[in-house]
């Protein structure tokens, strides 16, 4: 068995070989004489068989990986690797006439593939440089914003509102929405601006915790005073122990704080007179509310009286509403006009709905 080199022909090369009366197989194998052996051994695809013969098969295509493209131009690469990122088709477009020509073709494949790969590498470098330039501009724009726009209690803000299409948006950012810059890029290119925003986040969270503590203190003090003045000894003891039910606190607060409107009539529950077409025993209903409805003379006087009583309640407010309850099945409905009284007390909203009657 002799030393050999094998190359692959393109379809066009096979057709041309047929017309010239040359061998036209897709794979062309040539015996390599001893004086060309050193050149054969320089090729990366040459293998030595167990019986000591050199055999080289130039592949029909050469693969390259994504990591290879990311390397600097001129970096050595593995022409025997297999991958799925990219490839060069290197079938011979003309049949080599002899072994020397086949070896020259193989060396041309190496040079041409390396030059093509380096061109891809230079393109990649240019794209990376452009990407870095645009990234740096985004980071600089983010860092130039006031720190209060770059920080929220929820964290450092890198997003603008989803519905904002302004590429030069300058305003309050948030932690969710359309991301305008990545945190990793900010940390890499503007670490001081990121640290400043993180410090502001810490400050905002501290203020929030202090406000929560203040509200808890206000709530506890309001509860303590209510129980001290109007609660039972058992209620005070259970409150101190942290086991007084919320319903019991609310019931006492309603009775005491809403006492100025105690003499007014609570509104009646709305009842629908369903039509004959309503076959369901318990049909779905919809309650709608309308602010500032038309009032009769009697209703106007009742509303004035209720407003006067609510003025005696701290943090109390009253809203006159028209309410309509409709059946989703037969469309029958009933309506009324009411006064909705609400009071903000100890972190809770106490409410009562009253009929506009005297």
N, C-alpha and C positions, 0 to 999 in steps of 0.2 A: 504494500500500500504506500502511495506517494503522498507528498505534501500537497494540499489543495486549498483553493479559495473559491467560495460560492457566492454569486451575486444574484439578485432578483431583477427581472426585466419588467418594465411597464408593458401594457398591452400594445402601445404604439411601437415600442422597441421590438416586441415579438413580431409584429406585422412587417416592420422594416427588415428584420433578419430573414424572414421567409422570402421576401421579395429579392434579397441579395443572395439567396441560396445558402444561408448560414443556419446553424442549429438555432431553433426558435423556442426551446423549452423556457418556461417561466423561471426556472432555476438553472443557472449556468455555472458549471463547475470546471475549474481549470487546474491542471497539474502545475505546481510551482517548482521550477528548477532550483538547484542548490544555490546558485548565485543570487537568487531573489529571496532566499530563506530569511535573511536578517530583516529585510523589509516586511516580510510576512509576519514575523514574530513581533514587530512593533505595533501591529494593529490590536486594538483592545478586544476584538472578538476571537482572537486566535487561541485555540486550545491544543494541548499536547495529549494525544491518545495514549492508552496503556502500552501500545507497541512502539511508541516513540515517534509518531508522525504528527506534523503540525496541520491542523485543520481550522480554516477560518470561514465563517458564514456571515456575510454582511447582512444585517437584518433589513427587511423591507421598510421598516419604520423605526424611528428612534423616539423614545418617550422621555418626557421630562416632568418633574414634579413642581408644585407651586413653590415649595421652599427653594428649589433650584433657581426659579425666576427671580426670587427676592434677593439672591446673592449678587454681589458687585460684578460688573462685566469683567471678563478675564478669569473668573474663578473656575478652577478645574471642576468637571462634572462627570458623572458616571454614564457613559454612552450605552451601557448594558442594562440599565435599570428599566423596570416596568412600572407603569403608573397609569393614571386616568386623567391627569390635568391637561396635558398637551402632547403633541407629537409632531415629528417631521416625517413626511413620506419621502423615502430616499431610494426608491427603486431606480435602477439605471434607465435612462431615457434612450440610450443607444447600447448595443451589445459590445462589450469590450472584445477586442480582437484576440487578445492573448492574456496570459497570467500577469504580465507587467502592466498591461492596461487595466486589468481588474484590480490590481493593487493600487494603481494611481486613482482609480475610481473610488476605492475605499478611503484613501487619504483625502480625496476631495469631499467625500461624505462627512468626514470628521471636521474638516475646515469649514465647509458650508454650514453644517448644523451648529457648530460653535459660534460662527458669525451670526446666524439667525437667532440663536439663543441670547447672545450678547445684545442684539438689537431689542429683543423683548425685555431684557434686563434694563436697558437704558430707558425704554418706554415706561417700565414699571417705576424706575427711579424718578422720572419726570412726573408721573401721576402721583407718587408719594410726596414729592416736593410740593406739588400743587395742593394736594390734600392737607399737608402740614401748614401751608400758607393760609388756606381757608380756615382750618381749625384754629390757628393762632389768632386770626382776625375775630373769630367768634368768641374765643376766650377773652381777648382784650375788650371786646364790646361788653361781655358779661361783667368783667371786673370793673369796668368804668361806671356801672350803675351804682346808685346809692346803696349802701349796705342794707338799708331797711327794705329795699326791693328784692334783695338777693337772699333774704332769710325769712323764714316763718317759724311759728312755734312747732310745726311738724317737721322741720328740717331745712337744710340748705335748698334753695329754690333754683331749679334749672329749666323750668317749663313756662311757656307763655300760654294764654288761653287757646283752646282748640279752634275757636271761631275767629281767631285773629290771623290774617294772612299777611300782615305787614312784616316784611323781612327785616326792617330796621326798627322793630318794636322796642320801645323803651317805656317800661312801666312795671308795676308790681308783678313779680313772678310767683310761681307756686311749685309745689312738689309733684303735681300731676298736670297733664295737658300735653302740649306739643313741645318736646324737648329741644332746646336750642343749643345746648352744649352738654358734653358728657363730663361727669364728675372726675373721671380719670384724667381727662385732658386738662381740666382746670387744676387738678392737683399737680400735674406735671409742668404746666406752663405758667400758672399763677398761684403758687402755693400760699403766698401771703394773703391774696384776696380770698382764697378758700378759708384760711384760718380766721380771717376777719369775719366772714359770714358765719362760720361755726361758732365763734364767740358771741355773735349777735343772736344766734339760735339759743344758746345757753342763757343769755340774758332774758330773752322773751319767755323761755320756759320757766325761769326763776320768777318772773313777774306773774306768770299764770298760776304757778303754785302758790305764790303769796296771795293772789286774789282768791283762789279756791279756799285757802286757809282762812282768809278774812270772811268769806261768805259762810264757811262752816261756823266760824265764831259768831257771826250775826245770827245765823239760824239757831245755834245752840242758845244764845242769849234770849232770842225771841221765845223759844220754847220754854226756857227756864222761867221767864217772867209770866208767861201764860199759865204755867202750872202753879207757880207760886201764888198767883192771885185768884185762880179759878179752879185749879185741879185739886184732886183728893190726895191724901197722904200716900195712899197706895200708888197713885199715878206718879207722884214725885219720886218715890222710892224706886219704882220700876224704870223711870226715865234715867235716874242716876246709874242704875245697874245696866242700862242699855237694852232693856227688854220690854219697853212700852210699845205696843203695836202702833203702826202708822195710822191705821184706821181710827184708833182711839184719839190720837193727837188731832187728826183732821176733824173728827166729830166735835171735839171741844173747841177747836178754832172756829168752826162754822157757827157754833152756838154763841160764842162770845164776840167774835169780830163782826159777824153779820147780824148782830142783834139789832142795829138800827133799822133793818128792813124786815125784821121778824113779823111785823104787823101786816105786811103785804101778802097777797095770795099767790102761792106758787102756781105756775101755769099748769093747766090740765094736760094730760097725755092726749095726743092727737089720735083719734080713732077714725078709720076710713070705712065708709059705707060702700062695700064692694058691690060692683054690678053683677048681673046674672051671668055674664060671660066669664066671671072669675071662678074657675073650677078648683083652684088649689086651696087647700086648707090654711096654709101659712105662706102666702105669696111674698116675694121680695118687695121691699118698699124703698123709696128714695126720699131723703129729707133735704130740702133746699132752704137756704137762708138769704134774705134780702135786707140790706141795710137801709135805714131811713125810709120806711114805707109811709104811705098816706095814713093819717090818723083822724079818728073822729074826735069830737069835742071832749067826750068822756075819756077817751084814750090819751088825749093830749094832757088833760088835767092829771091823770094817773101817772103819766111819764114825768111830769114836773114834780109831783110829790116824791116819786122814787129817786129822781136826781137829787132833790134836796136832802133826802135821807142818806144817800150814798156820799154826799159831801162830808158827812160826819165820820166816814170810814177812811182811815189813812191808806193811801195807795189804792183806793177803790175807784172803779170806773163803771159806767153803764152805757150800754148800746141798745138802741131800739131796733128790733128786727121783725121782719115778716117771715114766718116759717110756713112751708108747704110740704105736706107728706103725700106722696103719690104712690099708687100701686103700679108695679112694673108689669103686671099681667093685664088688668082691665083698665088701667089709666085713670081710675077714680082717684080723687084727691080731696084733702081738707086742709084748711089753712087757719092761721091765727097771727096776732101781733103781740109780741112779748117784749119784756125788758130783760136783757142779759147783764147781770151784775158780776163783775170779777174783781178780785182783790189779790194783790201780790203780797204774800206773807211768808217769811222764813223759807224762801226758796221754793215755795209752793204757790199754785194758783187755786184760790178758792172761788167757786162760782155758784150762782143760783139764778134760775130763770123764773121771772114773775109775770103774772097776768096783768094786763093793763086795765084793772078795775079798781074802784074805790069802795 
